Amino acid sequence: MISRRDFMQVSMAASALVGASGFGNWSRLAAQQRLTQDQLLQFDTFGNVSLIHITDIHAQLKPVYFREPEINIGVGANRGEVPHVTGAGFRRLYGIEDGSPSAYALSYNDFSALASEYGRVGGLDRVATVVNAIRAERPDAILLDGGDTWHGSYTCYQTAGQDMVNAMNGLKPDAMTFHWEFTLGSERVNEIVAGLPFAALGQNIFDAEWDEPAEAFKPYKFFERGGVKIAVIGQAFPYMPIANPGWMFPEYSFGIRDQHMQEMVDEVRGQGAELVVLLSHNGFDVDKKMAGVVTGIDVILSGHTHDALPEPVLVGETIIVASGSNGKFVSRVDLDVRDGRMMGFRHKLIPIFSDVIAPDPEMTRLIDEQRAPYAAEMAEVIGTAGSLLYRRGNFNGSWDDVICDALLSEREAEIALSPGVRWGPSILPGQDITREDIWNVTSMTYPNAYRTEMTGEFLKVVMEDVADNLFNPDPFYQQGGDMVRVGGMGYRIDVTKPQGQRITDMTLLATGEAIDPARNYVVAGWASVNEGTEGPPIWDVVESHIRKLGTVSPTENTSVTVVGA
Amino acid sequence: MDFTRRETLALGAGAALLSFLPFRANAAAVDDLIAEFTGGAEMADAGVELNAPEIAENGNTVPIEVSAPGASAILLLAAGNPTPPVAKFGFGPLAGSQTASTRIRLAGTQEVIAIAQLGDGTFARTSKTVKVTIGGCGG
């Protein structure tokens, strides 16, 4: 990680780029308790091009609480580098004062207390206000959606993504790329994409049969803004058929395809592109590596791993911008493009404090229209949170502890497995848990809670396999999720070891006995990528569990011992 | 076309000649196969390119592309398969390009190796780890 001062010096010395970030500004103002909408939006328009980036909304139309991770370990060259810096280390790195709104927005400490002070974040109607304000200053700003938009809520599931399509159409993006969208099934994705009033991009979306670029998704789109010829190249999530059920979209193949990316960059440069922007769903570490192996990309707008960074990271002459998730942040990047090259930039990560930024009334109406048919079911209170429920973290989150407990008791299992996804808002202590809240952390098109038997040996294989998706030292082999959440079993993990040697000391918590490789264990889980998985949907399992308990207060989870972090 | 493996579909570019290596009951060590192809000659790092996915979407049919400008032959090996030899692509002097793509089956995570005999008779080697995974969870 380069500190901000070093970063600016380096960028100027190495490439004549002049960089500035507006982050320090809102941080200071916030610390003085004078946070206003004008200050959050304050930006001295710069250069001749503006980019607006939002990503990984996961269908969160309304403001939510969202706690950032405490544990986010980087391996290999990324050990200790952003975004793998959390809490106090993160605040120190960016000069954030403890207890300030920026501490609340960007780190995990004292989350419940700060949340009650500063309120919810996000809401697409607040996002609309921010986008409109930027467009007022720069009418031809380009709005880019990094994907994971048509997934993640009750209404999104019930409408097969239509609620998000309608709402986003109101925001008028210029292009988007994809990940969870494909779990709607290729037929539905094709149907929506055919009617999109903006570009659906993915240079790595291929026809699986012929291994050729898919027709429905273009690799890039040209824009002419501020007298500058801009190429926006899309990059969908590379490992969709592996991390998600490939049988739902068998016609499509993905992959990182960095060679093809280089060909696309060369192609658009050959066609006169003066600015090359990559709208990416690679995940941050993959984007960092890609910026190093593909030459000619000016800006990477990075999504997938849900990182929010107050300043861009510079790799060579490429800046990488990470804009968070769940509607919590919008990034604005102003660029000075002259003589066919990027000469400088100004950047601001705008936190969407829902109590500070006024909702755009037109978007509020549009959102409420999508939600109205389902409002009653969603609002039903199922139970109460006795302590903070959150998901983010490499190994566990209290929301996932509740889900694993639900699987263990409702499905009468010895061991529970819950997917290490990074979406899902948080619930404060004392807050009601509604049906909508449960769906916000479980909604998906392959929700069946299976019950099966696995040998101890197979469980070890599963754990090692998932651990390598997260901790392989080469980012191109990482899938960008977190470790599978485990209930009923403890383990030790050494993140520095190779696959097959990371997981040891697997223990059945009920008895304290070591897991026997030869014994069969009853395992319940959900989100299996296998076709034909049977069982009730996970939201019913969790709802039934919470109803019985009334108040859920997961205790601190100490079942995972981490070594080598 | 009748190839040894049902899953293998090979497409040779231009005037490329394809010859498939017979499967051996007991696969010889990868080093022996390489030595047999190169005659023990030194192998350069540059001169042959191998395009393969980092993680296979389906281990039963993994798209692989090899290319080596000016080469007369490219040997493709899957080091971790029970029978490592995959294919040897031969290119005649009139070949428009020395590129071939095929789909191969991988028994598990392993190194895929391509060795080319270049126009001047020297050899070049490259390899890539292709991971075969049981699937995980996306962010």
Contacts between the chains, C-beta under 8 A, distances in Angstrom:
chain1	res1	chain2	res2	distance
A	56	B	139	7.6
A	148	B	139	7.8
A	179	B	138	6.5
A	179	B	139	8.0
A	180	B	138	7.3
A	208	B	57	7.7
A	211	B	63	5.0
A	211	B	101	7.7
A	237	B	138	6.4
A	238	B	54	8.0
A	239	B	55	5.9
A	239	B	136	8.0
A	239	B	138	6.9
A	240	B	138	7.1
A	241	B	57	4.4
A	241	B	58	7.6
A	242	B	55	5.9
A	242	B	57	6.1
A	242	B	133	6.0
A	242	B	135	5.3
A	242	B	136	6.9
A	243	B	135	6.7
A	243	B	136	5.2
A	243	B	137	6.0
A	243	B	138	3.5
A	244	B	138	5.5
A	246	B	57	6.4
A	246	B	58	7.5
A	253	B	57	6.0
A	253	B	63	8.0
A	254	B	57	7.3
A	255	B	53	4.6
A	255	B	54	7.4
A	255	B	55	7.9
A	255	B	57	7.3
A	256	B	53	7.6
A	256	B	54	5.9
A	259	B	51	5.9
A	283	B	139	6.8
A	304	B	138	7.9
A	304	B	139	5.2
A	305	B	139	5.6
A	306	B	139	6.1
A	419	B	137	3.5
A	420	B	136	7.6
A	420	B	137	4.8
A	421	B	137	5.5
A	421	B	138	6.9
A	421	B	139	6.3
A	422	B	139	4.2
A	423	B	139	7.3
A	461	B	134	7.3
A	462	B	134	6.8
A	465	B	133	5.6
A	465	B	134	5.1
A	465	B	135	7.9
A	465	B	136	7.0
A	466	B	136	5.0
A	466	B	137	7.3
A	468	B	131	7.7
A	468	B	133	7.5
A	469	B	133	6.8
A	469	B	136	4.2
A	472	B	131	8.0
A	474	B	54	7.8
A	476	B	54	4.6
A	477	B	54	5.3
A	477	B	55	6.3
A	477	B	129	7.7
A	477	B	131	5.8
A	479	B	55	7.7
A	479	B	136	5.1
A	479	B	137	7.8
A	479	B	138	6.2
A	479	B	139	8.0
A	480	B	138	6.5
A	480	B	139	4.5
A	481	B	136	5.9
A	481	B	137	4.4
A	481	B	138	5.3
A	481	B	139	4.9
A	482	B	137	7.6
A	482	B	139	7.6
A	484	B	136	7.6
A	484	B	137	6.6
A	499	B	109	7.6
A	527	B	137	6.5
A	529	B	135	4.5
